[in-house]
Amino acid sequence: MDPTSSPRCETAGPEGASDERSRPAPLSLKRNIAWNTTGCLFYQGCQWLTTIVVVWLSHGYDNAGILALAMAVGNIFASIALYKMRTFQVSDVANAYSQGNYAAVRFITVGAAFALCIPYALLTTTGTDTVLCILAFLLFKSDEAFADLLYGVDQRGMRMDYIGISQLLRGVASLGAFSLGLLVGHNLLAAIGTMFVSCLAITLFYDLPHAQRFASLRPRIYGRTALSLLRSGLPAVLALVANIAVVSVSRQFLGALCGEELLGIYASISTPAVLMQAAVGYLYTPMIGHLSQLWNSHDVHGLIRFLGKMGVLVIGSLALCSALLVAVAPWLLTLVFGESIAPWAWIFPSSMLCTALIALISLACDVLIVFRRPSSALLSCAAAFLVAVVAAVPFIEAFSLNGINLSISLAYGLGIVIATIAIVSAIRRRCMMKTASQNS
């Protein structure tokens, strides 16, 4: 999304808001990181607990397998609903589009997600209940997509405490509602539907009023602007779809080859590792705005230093979290799921490797989007997806549950190499442009 070539937003003012004095005072970067990480990690922890609750309140792992499948398929199309818009939104320092423009496009992308998900679910899964659970989970993720848009507004205003509080509320509400729905309704569809309703209330009555303190969010967009914004974000969203599909499609292969029970076991074991990936993402997300400012100001040396700090933070956090989780995993998994999970706990270390690589490729893709190189992000994720599709079945057949981790690690490893080369190339080109400008 190049501000120099994009049409200007239709609303007056940099944010479409009228009174600068009515906006809340910004917080420091450290406080924003603390609030964002605490709240979002708590929410992800509660989401993981839903995968535990579904085992506790069900007989066997069948419901856990259906939930894992609903998450795997739903997350693919939820990425279309998100449209990787938040990184564009936060890094739009030139205000090429209004927040109302972003809001309008979010309605378009959510509609597209459902239009694509419905036939995919019908064609690739069996059983009406499974299809309905997939669509219900996508409905829940669509609410998350609208909340993410509001979080982007909060982040631009440097008030990510609003995000942290929202995520704390969502964590409690989603876990409580899911458990209640499963207890009272006695089926997974009721549990997911109740979870959606509880989080929708938070979006409407907490997130929306707080975001409106920074900008007008009335959805308003014209055809040319909508096409420009959708076209600008298309490579990034395709990269996100490919990135998520590496895991999602691999899990579908596992379910088809080994059955829903083994899929449920794999999901139960690997989900704690996903918490680490989420935590690392929440650490660097508040830094995206500053990274974008450095890129747009052509401060190459400052950019390299700041990018180095981000890299050290992410890699250091991954190493520390991996060591801690691997140490406690056998005890923790047995405590939570019982002795039935113990024979499979040995795959957890390779799940950690997968998760670390997912976190690294996600960081690399976000950096490429800030650098306005979404096509490079797409190339790296598409290459990873192709490797996963080719390697998943033979690896699963050869190594059972651990095969899925090996194929995913191989896929993301290649994607990281491609993305890193693209980042270095973009910085070198930026440096050459700055040198040429100084010499002239």
Beta strands, then each sheet from edge to edge (+ up, - down):
end
